[in-house]
Amino acid sequence: MRIIVLGAGQVGTTIVEALHDEHDVTVVDMHAERLSTLAHRFDVRVVEGNGTSRRVLQEAGVARADLMIACTSRDEANIVAALFVKKLAPETQTIVRTTDVEYLEIWRERLLEVDFIVSSELETAHAVSHVIGVPAARQTDVFANGQVQIVEFDVEEQADPEVVGPALRDARIPRDAKVAAIIRGGEMRLPRGDERILPGDRIIVIGSPQAAREWSEIMAGRSQRVEDVVIFGAGRIGTAVARLLLDEGLGVRIIEADRERALVVAEELSGARVYNATGIDPEFLDRERIDAAKAAVFAMRDDPKNYYAATLAKLHGVELTIAIVHDSVSMEVFERAGVDIAINPRALTAEEIVRFAHDPRTQQVAMLEGDRYEILDITVRDSSALVNTPFRELPMTGSLIGAIVRNGTAIFPRGDDVLLPGDRAILFAESSRVHDVEKAL
């Protein structure tokens, strides 16, 4: 596939990293230094210039492109470029990144003639919501309209000894769930019955939402239901998170330092309690009993502020801290320094966009462990050699099918179940083997 990526920032770089091996990629950006870095790291063509220019788009080869991804930090530039591409090359598919949910709403009303829009705020809000539903998880995602959940856990000493320690065939594994992978010492193992989960491992589980919650309790050694959430920061991401959590019936408190913004949000989100405060005053945290909340989300615009506020909240008794991280370099720092979950909106946006460059049968993609592994939702061909074969007899492909969706219903297969043509297989694989797995299905 010929792909043009407009924007060589963090989102663009993540997309290029995921796609350059299998596709002919051209990157357009106005910053020569960014392009030079990308060209040095990856086998891609680069074009310096403004992506809203007809000359630049033509130089990038828009007339021959199958897909154009507009993912700069400027929403309006992304939209203008995509609209221009639809005029210059109507058959080229266009994907637009936006940081404003309103553009997504306008697109859904069919007032923007682009093929797809990905909202950073909405992707982030959903990611936060999923984590809050499974508090012990370090990362989670949902597939098949919420019927299947992918969960990544770090295994700690307090985990249930009936699951951590025994051979998997003897462990008290929740029903409707599979351990897709065990990562130990940087190496991935596709688990067999005699494999064991040990403290210090990282595991990836595919299962039903109920099974995901049971796994969370297993990993934590206790029930961890979250009903009250405090959000630090009432910017676009903070309010998107608040709105989604309110819709899910959770209690929401919002802390916003800017008085004018706090008043606006209090009027918009009548179901939330809004405080005009910095969130980093110990007396305020004690007075308002912020420790009563089992979870807090730090969605301020500045990474150091988010880190300091999360650390302070942790010291005041908040059990689950979720930080929105704007600089990818901060991700590991946050998690190593004690913040429970770090979420990068740009990485989430890139992940959602990447699926459009997969096999057309692929409906969803999730990337794990710095893009080393992927979860795919892919429809099985009639001609696949794997159809009508019991799961216990499927050949080794370096992947594991954790669920199938048949006639709109998720099934968590056992050894006697078979793949049928038209099934959607939700599977785990190393990123380097995804192309082979897609071919096999």
C-alpha positions as CSV (number, residue, x, y, z in Angstrom):
1,M,0.0,0.0,0.0
2,R,1.2,3.5,-0.8
3,I,0.8,5.7,2.2
4,I,1.4,9.5,2.8
5,V,1.8,10.5,6.4
6,L,1.3,14.3,7.0
7,G,3.2,15.2,10.2
8,A,6.5,13.8,11.5
9,G,5.8,14.5,15.2
10,Q,5.2,11.8,17.8
11,V,2.0,10.5,16.2
12,G,3.5,10.4,12.8
13,T,6.7,8.7,14.0
14,T,4.7,6.0,15.8
15,I,2.6,5.4,12.6
16,V,5.7,5.2,10.4
17,E,7.4,2.8,12.9
18,A,4.4,0.5,12.7
19,L,3.9,0.7,8.9
20,H,7.3,1.2,7.2
21,D,8.2,-2.6,6.8
22,E,5.1,-3.6,4.9
23,H,4.2,-0.4,3.0
24,D,5.6,2.3,0.7
25,V,5.5,5.3,3.1
26,T,6.1,9.0,2.3
27,V,6.3,11.5,5.1
28,V,5.5,15.2,4.7
29,D,6.5,17.8,7.3
30,M,7.7,21.4,7.4
31,H,10.6,20.6,9.7
32,A,13.7,19.3,8.0
33,E,15.2,18.0,11.2
34,R,12.3,15.8,12.0
35,L,12.3,14.4,8.4
36,S,16.0,13.8,8.6
37,T,15.6,11.8,11.8
38,L,12.8,9.7,10.3
39,A,14.7,9.0,7.1
40,H,17.7,7.9,9.1
41,R,15.7,5.5,11.2
42,F,13.3,4.0,8.6
43,D,13.2,3.2,4.9
44,V,10.8,6.0,4.0
45,R,10.6,8.8,1.5
46,V,10.4,12.4,2.9
47,V,9.1,15.6,1.5
48,E,9.7,19.0,3.2
49,G,6.8,21.4,2.9
50,N,3.3,22.4,3.9
51,G,0.8,19.5,3.5
52,T,-2.0,21.9,2.7
53,S,-0.1,22.9,-0.5
54,R,-1.2,21.3,-3.8
55,R,2.4,21.3,-5.0
56,V,3.7,19.5,-1.9
57,L,0.9,16.9,-2.0
58,Q,1.6,16.3,-5.7
59,E,5.3,16.0,-5.0
60,A,4.5,13.4,-2.3
61,G,2.6,11.4,-4.9
62,V,-1.0,11.9,-3.8
63,A,-2.3,10.8,-7.2
64,R,-0.9,7.3,-6.6
65,A,-1.5,7.0,-2.9
66,D,-3.9,4.5,-1.4
67,L,-4.1,6.2,2.0
68,M,-3.3,9.7,3.4
69,I,-3.0,10.1,7.1
70,A,-3.1,13.7,8.4
71,C,-1.7,13.7,11.9
72,T,0.0,17.0,12.6
73,S,-0.8,18.8,15.9
74,R,-2.9,21.4,13.9
75,D,-6.5,20.2,13.5
76,E,-7.4,22.7,10.8
77,A,-4.3,21.9,8.7
78,N,-5.2,18.2,8.9
79,I,-8.8,18.8,7.8
80,V,-7.8,21.1,5.0
81,A,-5.2,18.7,3.7
82,A,-7.6,15.8,3.7
83,L,-10.3,17.8,1.9
84,F,-7.7,18.8,-0.7
85,V,-6.6,15.2,-1.2
86,K,-10.2,14.1,-1.8
87,K,-10.4,16.7,-4.6
88,L,-7.0,15.8,-6.1
89,A,-7.3,12.1,-5.8
90,P,-10.9,11.0,-4.9
91,E,-9.9,7.3,-4.6
92,T,-7.3,8.0,-1.9
93,Q,-8.6,7.1,1.6
94,T,-8.2,10.0,4.1
95,I,-7.7,9.6,7.9
96,V,-7.6,12.8,10.0
97,R,-6.4,13.2,13.6
98,T,-8.1,15.8,15.7
99,T,-7.8,17.0,19.3
100,D,-11.3,18.5,19.3
101,V,-14.3,16.2,19.8
102,E,-16.4,18.8,18.0
103,Y,-14.8,17.9,14.7
104,L,-15.6,14.3,15.2
105,E,-19.3,15.2,15.9
106,I,-19.3,17.3,12.7
107,W,-17.9,14.4,10.7
108,R,-20.5,12.0,12.1
109,E,-23.1,14.4,10.9
110,R,-21.5,14.0,7.4
111,L,-20.5,17.7,7.2
112,L,-16.8,16.8,6.6
113,E,-16.0,14.9,3.4
114,V,-13.1,12.8,4.8
115,D,-13.2,9.0,5.3
116,F,-12.4,8.8,9.0
117,I,-11.6,11.0,12.0
118,V,-9.8,9.9,15.1
119,S,-10.3,12.0,18.2
120,S,-7.3,12.0,20.7
121,E,-9.6,13.1,23.5
122,L,-12.2,10.3,23.0
123,E,-9.5,7.6,22.6
124,T,-7.9,8.8,25.9
125,A,-11.3,8.9,27.7
126,H,-12.0,5.4,26.6
127,A,-8.6,4.2,27.7
128,V,-9.0,5.8,31.2
129,S,-12.5,4.3,31.5
130,H,-11.2,0.8,30.6
131,V,-8.4,1.0,33.2
132,I,-10.8,2.2,35.9
133,G,-13.0,-0.8,35.2
134,V,-10.0,-3.1,35.7
135,P,-7.9,-1.3,38.4
136,A,-5.0,-3.8,38.6
137,A,-4.3,-3.5,34.9
138,R,-1.4,-1.6,33.5
139,Q,-3.1,-1.4,30.0
140,T,-6.4,-2.6,28.7
141,D,-8.5,-2.3,25.5
142,V,-11.9,-3.6,24.4
143,F,-12.9,-5.3,21.2
144,A,-16.1,-6.5,19.6
145,N,-18.3,-3.7,20.9
146,G,-17.1,-4.3,24.4
147,Q,-17.7,-8.1,24.4
148,V,-14.0,-8.9,24.5
149,Q,-11.3,-7.2,26.7
150,I,-7.5,-7.3,26.4
151,V,-5.7,-6.8,29.7
152,E,-2.0,-6.5,30.5
153,F,-1.0,-7.1,34.2
154,D,2.3,-6.9,36.1
155,V,2.3,-9.9,38.5
156,E,3.1,-8.8,42.1
157,E,3.7,-10.9,45.2
158,Q,0.2,-10.2,46.6
159,A,-1.5,-12.0,43.6
160,D,-3.7,-15.0,44.4
161,P,-1.5,-18.1,45.0
162,E,-4.2,-20.3,43.4
163,V,-3.4,-18.7,40.0
164,V,0.2,-17.4,40.4
165,G,2.6,-20.4,41.0
166,P,0.7,-23.5,39.9
167,A,0.9,-24.9,36.4
168,L,-1.7,-23.2,34.2
169,R,-3.6,-26.5,33.7
170,D,-4.1,-26.6,37.5
171,A,-4.6,-22.8,38.2
172,R,-7.9,-21.3,39.1
173,I,-8.2,-19.4,35.8
174,P,-11.4,-17.3,35.4
175,R,-13.9,-18.8,32.9
176,D,-14.1,-17.1,29.4
177,A,-10.4,-16.0,29.5
178,K,-7.1,-17.1,28.1
179,V,-3.6,-16.1,29.0
180,A,-2.3,-15.0,25.6
181,A,1.3,-14.4,26.6
182,I,3.7,-14.4,29.5
183,I,6.6,-11.9,29.3
184,R,9.5,-12.8,31.5
185,G,12.9,-11.2,31.4
186,G,12.0,-9.4,28.1
187,E,11.1,-12.7,26.4
188,M,7.6,-13.7,25.3
189,R,6.2,-17.2,25.9
190,L,3.0,-18.5,24.4
191,P,1.7,-20.4,27.5
192,R,1.1,-24.1,27.5
193,G,-0.6,-26.2,30.3
194,D,2.7,-26.8,32.2
195,E,3.7,-23.1,32.1
196,R,3.4,-21.1,35.3
197,I,2.7,-17.4,36.1
198,L,5.3,-16.1,38.5
199,P,5.8,-12.8,40.4
200,G,7.7,-10.4,38.3
201,D,6.0,-11.6,35.1
202,R,3.9,-9.5,32.8
203,I,0.9,-11.3,31.4
204,I,-1.6,-10.5,28.6
205,V,-5.1,-11.9,29.0
206,I,-7.9,-12.0,26.5
207,G,-11.4,-12.6,27.9
208,S,-14.9,-11.3,28.7
209,P,-15.2,-8.0,30.6
210,Q,-16.4,-10.1,33.7
211,A,-13.3,-12.3,33.4
212,A,-11.1,-9.2,33.1
213,R,-12.5,-7.9,36.4
214,E,-11.9,-11.3,38.0
215,W,-8.3,-11.2,36.8
216,S,-7.9,-7.7,38.3
217,E,-9.0,-9.1,41.7
218,I,-6.6,-12.0,41.3
219,M,-3.7,-9.7,40.6
220,A,-4.5,-7.3,43.4
221,G,-5.4,-10.0,46.0
222,R,-8.7,-8.3,46.8
223,S,-11.7,-6.6,45.3
224,Q,-10.9,-3.1,43.8
225,R,-14.2,-1.7,42.6
226,V,-13.9,2.0,41.7
227,E,-17.0,4.2,42.2
228,D,-15.5,7.7,42.8
229,V,-12.9,9.4,40.6
230,V,-11.1,12.7,41.0
231,I,-9.9,14.4,37.8
232,F,-7.1,17.0,38.0
233,G,-7.4,19.4,35.1
234,A,-10.5,20.5,33.2
235,G,-9.0,20.9,29.7
236,R,-10.3,19.0,26.7
237,I,-9.0,15.6,27.8
238,G,-10.1,16.1,31.4
239,T,-13.7,17.0,30.5
240,A,-13.9,14.2,27.9
241,V,-12.9,11.7,30.6
242,A,-15.3,13.2,33.1
243,R,-18.2,13.1,30.6
244,L,-17.6,9.5,29.8
245,L,-17.3,8.4,33.5
246,L,-20.5,10.3,34.4
247,D,-22.3,8.5,31.6
248,E,-21.1,5.2,33.2
249,G,-22.6,6.2,36.5
250,L,-19.4,7.0,38.4
251,G,-19.1,9.8,40.9
252,V,-16.8,12.5,39.5
253,R,-15.0,15.4,41.1
254,I,-12.9,17.8,39.0
255,I,-10.1,20.1,40.2
256,E,-9.3,23.1,38.0
257,A,-6.9,25.9,38.8
258,D,-8.3,28.4,36.3
259,R,-11.5,30.0,37.9
260,E,-13.1,30.9,34.6
261,R,-12.6,27.4,33.2
262,A,-13.9,25.8,36.4
263,L,-17.1,27.9,36.1
264,V,-17.6,26.9,32.5
265,V,-17.1,23.2,33.2
266,A,-19.3,23.2,36.3
267,E,-22.1,24.5,34.1
268,E,-21.4,22.0,31.3
269,L,-21.1,19.0,33.6
270,S,-23.8,19.4,36.2
271,G,-23.3,15.9,37.4
272,A,-19.8,16.6,38.5
273,R,-18.5,18.5,41.5
274,V,-16.0,21.1,40.4
275,Y,-13.4,22.7,42.6
276,N,-11.4,25.9,41.7
277,A,-8.0,24.8,43.2
278,T,-4.5,23.8,42.2
279,G,-4.8,20.2,43.4
280,I,-1.3,20.4,44.9
281,D,-2.3,21.9,48.3
282,P,-2.1,19.2,51.0
283,E,-4.6,21.1,53.2
284,F,-7.1,21.1,50.3
285,L,-6.6,17.4,49.7
286,D,-7.2,16.6,53.4
287,R,-10.2,19.0,53.7
288,E,-12.0,17.6,50.7
289,R,-11.1,14.0,51.5
290,I,-9.5,13.3,48.1
291,D,-8.2,10.1,49.6
292,A,-11.8,8.8,49.7
293,A,-11.6,8.4,45.9
294,K,-10.1,5.1,44.8
295,A,-8.9,6.6,41.6
296,A,-7.5,9.9,40.3
297,V,-6.8,11.0,36.8
298,F,-4.1,13.7,36.2
299,A,-5.0,15.5,33.0
300,M,-3.2,18.8,33.3
301,R,-1.3,20.1,30.3
302,D,2.1,19.9,32.0
303,D,3.8,16.5,32.6
304,P,5.8,17.7,35.7
305,K,2.6,19.1,37.3
306,N,0.8,15.8,36.6
307,Y,3.7,13.8,38.1
308,Y,3.9,16.0,41.3
309,A,0.1,16.0,41.8
310,A,-0.1,12.2,41.3
311,T,2.7,11.6,43.8
312,L,1.1,13.9,46.3
313,A,-2.3,12.2,45.9
314,K,-0.7,8.8,46.3
315,L,0.8,10.0,49.6
316,H,-2.6,11.1,50.7
317,G,-4.1,7.7,50.1
318,V,-5.4,7.6,46.6
319,E,-5.1,3.9,45.5
320,L,-5.0,4.2,41.7
321,T,-3.2,7.1,39.9
322,I,-3.6,7.5,36.2
323,A,-1.5,10.2,34.5
324,I,-2.0,11.6,31.0
325,V,1.5,11.9,29.6
326,H,2.2,14.3,26.7
327,D,5.8,13.5,26.2
328,S,6.6,9.9,25.3
329,V,9.9,10.1,27.1
330,S,8.0,10.6,30.3
331,M,6.0,7.3,30.1
332,E,8.6,5.0,31.6
333,V,9.7,7.7,34.1
334,F,6.1,8.0,35.5
335,E,5.5,4.3,35.8
336,R,9.0,3.5,37.3
337,A,8.5,6.4,39.8
338,G,5.3,5.0,41.3
339,V,2.4,6.4,39.1
340,D,0.2,3.4,38.5
341,I,-0.8,4.0,34.9
342,A,0.6,6.4,32.3
343,I,-1.5,7.1,29.2
344,N,-0.1,8.9,26.1
345,P,-2.9,10.3,23.9
346,R,-0.6,10.5,20.9
347,A,0.2,6.9,21.1
348,L,-3.4,5.9,21.4
349,T,-4.3,8.0,18.4
350,A,-1.5,6.4,16.3
351,E,-2.7,2.9,17.4
352,E,-6.2,3.6,16.2
353,I,-5.0,5.1,12.9
354,V,-2.6,2.2,12.1
355,R,-5.4,-0.3,11.7
356,F,-6.4,1.4,8.4
357,A,-3.2,0.2,6.8
358,H,-3.7,-3.5,7.8
359,D,-5.5,-6.1,5.8
360,P,-9.0,-4.7,4.9
361,R,-10.5,-7.6,7.0
362,T,-8.9,-6.1,10.1
363,Q,-11.5,-4.2,12.2
364,Q,-9.3,-3.2,15.2
365,V,-5.7,-3.2,16.3
366,A,-4.1,-2.8,19.7
367,M,-0.3,-2.4,20.2
368,L,1.5,-3.6,23.3
369,E,4.9,-3.3,24.8
370,G,6.3,-0.5,22.7
371,D,4.6,-2.0,19.5
372,R,6.4,-5.4,20.0
373,Y,3.1,-7.2,20.1
374,E,-0.4,-6.7,18.5
375,I,-3.9,-7.7,19.2
376,L,-5.9,-8.0,15.9
377,D,-9.6,-8.4,15.2
378,I,-9.6,-10.0,11.7
379,T,-12.3,-11.8,9.7
380,V,-11.4,-15.4,8.6
381,R,-11.5,-16.0,4.8
382,D,-13.5,-18.8,3.3
383,S,-10.3,-20.1,1.7
384,S,-8.2,-20.2,4.9
385,A,-6.6,-23.5,5.5
386,L,-7.4,-23.1,9.2
387,V,-11.2,-23.3,8.9
388,N,-13.1,-26.3,10.2
389,T,-10.1,-27.4,12.2
390,P,-10.5,-27.9,16.0
391,F,-8.5,-25.4,18.0
392,R,-6.4,-28.1,19.7
393,E,-5.2,-29.1,16.2
394,L,-4.4,-25.6,14.8
395,P,-0.8,-25.3,13.7
396,M,1.7,-23.1,15.5
397,T,1.7,-19.7,13.9
398,G,3.4,-17.7,16.6
399,S,-0.1,-16.4,17.6
400,L,-2.9,-17.2,19.9
401,I,-6.7,-16.8,19.2
402,G,-8.3,-15.7,22.4
403,A,-11.8,-15.2,21.2
404,I,-14.0,-15.4,18.1
405,V,-17.0,-13.3,17.2
406,R,-19.7,-15.3,15.3
407,N,-23.0,-13.7,14.3
408,G,-22.2,-10.7,16.5
409,T,-21.6,-12.8,19.7
410,A,-18.2,-13.4,21.3
411,I,-17.2,-17.0,21.9
412,F,-14.1,-17.9,24.0
413,P,-13.1,-21.2,22.3
414,R,-12.1,-24.5,23.8
415,G,-10.2,-27.3,22.2
416,D,-13.2,-28.8,20.4
417,D,-14.3,-25.5,18.9
418,V,-13.5,-24.8,15.2
419,L,-12.9,-21.6,13.1
420,L,-15.6,-21.0,10.5
421,P,-15.5,-18.8,7.5
422,G,-16.6,-15.3,8.4
423,D,-15.7,-15.6,12.0
424,R,-13.8,-12.6,13.5
425,A,-10.7,-13.9,15.2
426,I,-9.3,-11.8,18.1
427,L,-5.7,-12.9,18.3
428,F,-2.4,-12.0,19.9
429,A,0.8,-12.1,17.9
430,E,4.3,-10.6,17.7
431,S,4.2,-7.5,15.5
432,S,6.9,-9.0,13.2
433,R,4.6,-12.0,12.5
434,V,1.4,-10.2,12.0
435,H,1.6,-10.2,8.2
436,D,2.1,-14.0,8.1
437,V,-0.8,-14.5,10.5
438,E,-3.1,-12.4,8.4
439,K,-2.1,-14.5,5.3
440,A,-2.9,-17.7,7.2
441,L,-6.4,-16.5,8.1
